[in-house]
Amino acid sequence: MKKMIYGVDLGWATQLETMGYRWLNEAGKETDVIKASKELGANAVRLRVFVNPPKGAFWQKSENEICMLGFCDADHVLQMAKRVKNHKMKLMIDFHYSNHFADPMYQDLPQEWKHDTDQQLEMKIMNHTEDVLKLFAEHDIYPEWVQVGNEINNGLIWPRGNLQESPKQLVRFLNAGYNAVKNVCPNSQVITHLAAVCDDALCKPFLNNFFAEKGKTDILGFSYYPYWEQFESDKERLSEKLKEYSRIYHKPVMIVEVGGLDYDDEGSYKIVADCIGAMKEQEGQDEMGVFYWEPEATAEILPDRYPLCAAKLVDEKLLKYTKALQAYRDIR
């Protein structure tokens, strides 16, 4: 029988808690944010790890934009991972290999690594990955999945691992991360994560190079954000694209990030439902997965007004999930 993973990325949760925010369940009673997610059907949590994030956990992304990072250093992530496991939920760890968010537009090399050679950087990636996972292992925490890089369509730790400039070295960096995961957590499944699942031009150049250079991975993970790419969610289109990647590259697939507008309950519910439906149509894999990115927040409490969360502010510093995550409970 196929297993369905209904996931939530809660990287902001602990920082929001220190700012005084709390969550209500459907009955209007205050509860733990993880428990609130679980009551809606979530059975897994995704947490990100930065190399050496700023102590205040905010990033000046541009002159006019500040992003809240969440408490995503190894020690804080360990404490949240303990909470996840105490709730009997599965765990995904997402290594960004940067001091702040990494995505198709930003894959900044940590400042403390900038003078290293390529070979030294391979060791930095390996050592950082192993150190974090060993810290978890000391507390008997072994994640079910580990991402080596986040939305790495154009590479990672730029400019050294840029796809266009250093395609072979990029794969060596990624294989160093893969090997590190397997050294510490041999049973963890390694995920290679790309943005824009439906865009061949953004995905296939990376994947073709990755596999041509003997890149190592267990699962291909993708982001699905109709809002950012300005198209209507389409389950059939998504399903066929996932099947295509699996057929061409001979790997199982997963949606590791999805989101819809936090004020559009019905639209966001449909996006999540489409992802679940598309995953359920995949063949030849025992485990299906969908992870909503940062559902516990809402745009009005974030400095950059990120709009694709799945909660609403119902009172001063009291948050409650919207309908979006109910798809996890409804579509079993």
C-alpha positions as CSV (number, residue, x, y, z in Angstrom):
1,M,0.0,0.0,0.0
2,K,1.3,3.4,-0.9
3,K,2.1,5.8,1.9
4,M,1.1,9.5,1.6
5,I,3.2,12.1,3.4
6,Y,1.3,15.2,4.3
7,G,4.0,17.7,5.3
8,V,4.4,21.2,6.7
9,D,7.5,23.4,6.7
10,L,7.6,25.1,10.1
11,G,10.9,27.0,9.9
12,W,9.4,30.2,11.2
13,A,7.5,28.7,14.1
14,T,10.1,29.0,16.9
15,Q,11.0,32.6,16.0
16,L,7.3,33.5,15.9
17,E,6.8,31.9,19.3
18,T,9.5,34.1,20.8
19,M,7.7,37.1,19.3
20,G,4.6,36.0,21.3
21,Y,2.6,34.4,18.6
22,R,0.4,31.4,19.5
23,W,-1.9,29.1,17.5
24,L,-5.5,28.0,17.9
25,N,-6.9,24.7,16.8
26,E,-10.2,24.4,14.8
27,A,-12.2,24.5,18.0
28,G,-10.6,27.8,19.0
29,K,-8.4,26.4,21.8
30,E,-4.8,27.4,22.1
31,T,-2.5,24.6,21.1
32,D,1.1,23.8,20.0
33,V,1.7,24.7,16.3
34,I,2.8,21.1,15.5
35,K,-0.3,19.6,17.1
36,A,-2.5,22.1,15.2
37,S,-0.9,20.9,12.0
38,K,-1.2,17.2,12.9
39,E,-4.9,17.6,13.7
40,L,-5.5,18.8,10.1
41,G,-3.8,15.7,8.8
42,A,-0.1,16.6,8.6
43,N,2.2,13.7,9.5
44,A,5.6,15.2,8.7
45,V,7.6,18.4,9.3
46,R,10.3,20.0,7.2
47,L,13.0,22.2,8.8
48,R,15.8,24.2,7.1
49,V,19.4,24.6,8.3
50,F,21.6,27.6,7.5
51,V,25.4,27.5,7.9
52,N,25.9,30.6,10.1
53,P,22.8,32.7,10.1
54,P,22.6,36.2,11.6
55,K,21.9,36.1,15.3
56,G,18.8,38.2,14.9
57,A,17.3,35.8,12.3
58,F,16.5,38.6,9.9
59,W,18.1,39.0,6.4
60,Q,18.5,42.3,4.6
61,K,17.7,40.8,1.2
62,S,17.8,44.1,-0.6
63,E,17.7,47.8,0.2
64,N,13.9,47.7,0.7
65,E,13.3,44.1,1.7
66,I,13.9,42.3,5.0
67,C,13.2,38.6,5.4
68,M,12.5,36.8,8.6
69,L,14.7,33.6,8.5
70,G,13.4,31.7,11.5
71,F,15.8,30.2,14.1
72,C,17.5,27.9,11.6
73,D,21.0,27.3,13.1
74,A,21.7,23.6,14.0
75,D,21.0,24.0,17.8
76,H,17.6,25.6,17.3
77,V,16.6,23.1,14.6
78,L,17.6,20.3,16.9
79,Q,15.2,21.6,19.5
80,M,12.4,21.8,17.0
81,A,13.2,18.4,15.6
82,K,12.8,17.0,19.1
83,R,9.3,18.5,19.3
84,V,8.5,17.0,15.9
85,K,9.5,13.5,17.0
86,N,7.7,13.9,20.3
87,H,4.6,14.3,18.2
88,K,5.4,11.1,16.4
89,M,5.8,12.8,13.1
90,K,8.3,12.2,10.3
91,L,11.1,14.7,9.7
92,M,12.8,16.3,6.7
93,I,15.9,18.4,7.1
94,D,16.7,20.9,4.3
95,F,20.3,22.1,4.0
96,H,20.6,25.5,2.3
97,Y,24.4,25.7,2.4
98,S,24.1,29.5,2.9
99,N,23.7,31.9,5.8
100,H,20.2,32.8,4.6
101,F,17.6,31.6,2.2
102,A,18.8,29.8,-1.0
103,D,16.6,29.7,-4.1
104,P,16.9,30.1,-7.9
105,M,17.9,33.8,-7.4
106,Y,20.1,33.5,-4.3
107,Q,22.6,30.8,-3.6
108,D,25.2,32.9,-1.7
109,L,28.4,31.3,-0.5
110,P,28.8,31.6,3.3
111,Q,31.2,34.4,4.0
112,E,33.4,32.1,6.1
113,W,33.9,29.8,3.1
114,K,34.7,32.4,0.4
115,H,38.5,31.9,0.3
116,D,38.4,28.1,0.1
117,T,39.4,26.1,-2.9
118,D,36.8,23.9,-4.7
119,Q,38.2,20.8,-2.9
120,Q,38.1,22.6,0.4
121,L,34.5,23.6,-0.3
122,E,33.6,19.9,-0.9
123,M,34.9,19.2,2.5
124,K,33.1,22.2,4.0
125,I,29.8,20.8,2.6
126,M,30.6,17.3,3.8
127,N,31.7,18.5,7.3
128,H,28.7,20.9,7.8
129,T,26.2,18.2,6.7
130,E,27.8,15.5,8.9
131,D,28.2,17.8,11.9
132,V,24.5,18.8,11.9
133,L,23.3,15.2,11.4
134,K,25.7,13.9,14.1
135,L,24.3,16.4,16.5
136,F,20.8,15.1,15.8
137,A,22.0,11.5,16.0
138,E,23.5,12.2,19.5
139,H,19.8,12.8,20.5
140,D,18.6,9.7,18.6
141,I,17.0,11.8,15.8
142,Y,17.4,10.4,12.3
143,P,15.4,12.3,9.6
144,E,13.5,10.3,7.1
145,W,14.6,12.7,4.4
146,V,17.5,15.1,3.9
147,Q,17.6,17.8,1.2
148,V,21.1,18.5,-0.2
149,G,20.5,22.1,-1.4
150,N,17.4,24.1,-1.8
151,E,15.9,25.0,-5.2
152,I,19.2,24.5,-6.9
153,N,18.1,24.8,-10.6
154,N,21.0,27.2,-11.2
155,G,23.4,25.5,-8.8
156,L,24.5,26.3,-5.2
157,I,27.2,28.2,-3.3
158,W,27.6,30.7,-6.2
159,P,29.8,31.4,-8.0
160,R,31.7,28.2,-7.3
161,G,28.8,25.8,-7.9
162,N,27.0,27.7,-10.6
163,L,25.4,25.4,-13.2
164,Q,26.4,27.5,-16.2
165,E,30.0,28.1,-15.1
166,S,31.0,25.0,-13.2
167,P,28.6,22.2,-14.1
168,K,31.0,19.4,-13.2
169,Q,32.1,21.0,-9.9
170,L,28.4,21.6,-9.0
171,V,27.8,17.8,-9.0
172,R,30.9,17.1,-7.0
173,F,29.6,19.5,-4.3
174,L,26.2,17.8,-4.3
175,N,27.7,14.3,-4.2
176,A,29.8,15.5,-1.2
177,G,26.5,16.3,0.6
178,Y,24.9,13.0,-0.5
179,N,27.9,11.0,0.9
180,A,27.8,13.0,4.1
181,V,24.2,12.1,4.7
182,K,24.7,8.4,4.0
183,N,27.8,8.4,6.3
184,V,25.7,9.5,9.3
185,C,22.1,8.5,8.4
186,P,22.4,5.7,5.9
187,N,18.6,5.1,6.0
188,S,17.7,8.7,5.3
189,Q,16.5,9.4,1.7
190,V,18.4,12.2,0.0
191,I,16.3,14.7,-2.0
192,T,17.5,16.9,-4.8
193,H,15.2,19.9,-4.8
194,L,14.3,22.1,-7.8
195,A,11.9,25.0,-8.2
196,A,9.3,25.4,-10.9
197,V,8.3,21.8,-11.5
198,C,6.3,22.5,-14.7
199,D,9.1,24.5,-16.4
200,D,11.3,22.3,-18.5
201,A,13.7,25.2,-19.2
202,L,14.4,25.7,-15.5
203,C,14.6,22.0,-14.6
204,K,15.9,19.9,-17.4
205,P,19.3,21.6,-17.9
206,F,20.1,20.9,-14.2
207,L,18.8,17.3,-14.3
208,N,20.5,16.4,-17.6
209,N,23.9,17.7,-16.3
210,F,23.4,16.2,-12.8
211,F,22.8,12.7,-14.1
212,A,25.3,12.9,-16.9
213,E,27.9,13.7,-14.3
214,K,26.8,10.8,-12.1
215,G,25.0,12.9,-9.5
216,K,23.7,10.9,-6.5
217,T,20.2,11.2,-5.2
218,D,17.3,9.1,-4.0
219,I,14.3,11.4,-4.7
220,L,13.7,14.3,-7.0
221,G,11.8,17.0,-5.1
222,F,10.1,20.0,-6.6
223,S,8.4,23.3,-5.7
224,Y,4.9,24.0,-7.1
225,Y,3.8,27.7,-6.8
226,P,1.2,28.7,-9.4
227,Y,1.1,32.2,-7.9
228,W,4.7,33.0,-8.7
229,E,4.6,31.5,-12.1
230,Q,1.2,33.0,-13.0
231,F,-0.7,30.0,-14.0
232,E,-3.9,28.3,-12.8
233,S,-3.2,25.1,-10.8
234,D,-3.7,22.1,-13.0
235,K,-3.6,18.6,-11.4
236,E,-3.3,16.8,-14.8
237,R,-0.4,19.0,-16.0
238,L,1.4,18.5,-12.7
239,S,0.8,14.8,-12.7
240,E,2.1,14.3,-16.2
241,K,5.2,16.4,-15.6
242,L,6.1,14.4,-12.5
243,K,5.6,11.2,-14.4
244,E,7.9,12.5,-17.1
245,Y,10.7,13.3,-14.7
246,S,10.4,10.0,-13.0
247,R,10.4,8.1,-16.4
248,I,13.4,10.0,-17.8
249,Y,15.6,10.1,-14.7
250,H,14.5,6.9,-13.0
251,K,13.8,8.4,-9.6
252,P,10.7,8.8,-7.4
253,V,9.4,12.3,-7.1
254,M,7.9,14.5,-4.4
255,I,6.4,18.0,-3.9
256,V,8.6,19.5,-1.2
257,E,7.2,23.0,-1.4
258,V,3.7,24.3,-2.3
259,G,1.7,27.3,-1.3
260,G,-1.2,29.5,-2.2
261,L,-2.4,33.0,-1.2
262,D,-3.2,33.0,2.5
263,Y,-6.4,35.0,2.0
264,D,-7.7,32.7,-0.8
265,D,-9.0,29.7,1.2
266,E,-10.6,27.9,-1.7
267,G,-7.8,28.6,-4.2
268,S,-5.1,27.4,-1.8
269,Y,-7.2,24.3,-0.9
270,K,-7.4,23.5,-4.6
271,I,-3.6,23.9,-5.1
272,V,-2.9,21.5,-2.2
273,A,-5.6,19.1,-3.4
274,D,-4.1,19.1,-6.9
275,C,-0.7,18.3,-5.5
276,I,-2.1,15.4,-3.5
277,G,-4.0,14.1,-6.5
278,A,-1.0,14.4,-8.8
279,M,1.2,12.5,-6.3
280,K,-1.4,9.8,-5.9
281,E,-1.2,9.2,-9.7
282,Q,2.5,8.5,-9.7
283,E,3.5,4.9,-10.4
284,G,6.3,2.7,-9.2
285,Q,6.9,4.4,-5.9
286,D,5.7,3.4,-2.5
287,E,5.8,6.8,-0.8
288,M,4.1,10.0,-2.0
289,G,4.8,13.4,-0.5
290,V,3.4,17.0,-0.4
291,F,4.9,19.7,1.9
292,Y,3.2,23.1,2.4
293,W,5.9,25.9,2.9
294,E,5.4,27.9,6.1
295,P,1.6,27.5,6.5
296,E,1.8,28.7,10.2
297,A,2.2,32.4,9.3
298,T,0.3,35.1,7.5
299,A,1.5,38.0,5.3
300,E,0.4,40.7,7.7
301,I,2.9,39.6,10.4
302,L,5.9,39.2,8.2
303,P,8.4,42.0,7.3
304,D,8.4,41.2,3.6
305,R,4.6,40.4,3.5
306,Y,5.2,36.9,2.0
307,P,1.7,36.0,0.8
308,L,1.6,32.3,0.4
309,C,1.1,31.1,4.0
310,A,-2.0,29.3,5.3
311,A,-3.0,31.0,8.5
312,K,-4.9,34.1,9.6
313,L,-4.6,36.4,12.5
314,V,-7.7,36.0,14.5
315,D,-6.7,38.2,17.5
316,E,-3.6,40.0,18.7
317,K,-0.8,37.4,18.2
318,L,-3.2,34.6,17.8
319,L,-3.1,32.6,14.6
320,K,-5.3,29.9,13.1
321,Y,-4.9,27.8,10.0
322,T,-7.1,28.5,7.0
323,K,-8.9,25.9,5.0
324,A,-5.8,25.1,2.8
325,L,-4.4,22.3,5.0
326,Q,-7.8,20.7,5.4
327,A,-7.0,19.0,2.1
328,Y,-4.6,16.8,4.0
329,R,-7.4,15.4,6.1
330,D,-10.0,15.3,3.4
331,I,-7.9,13.5,0.7
332,R,-6.6,10.3,2.2
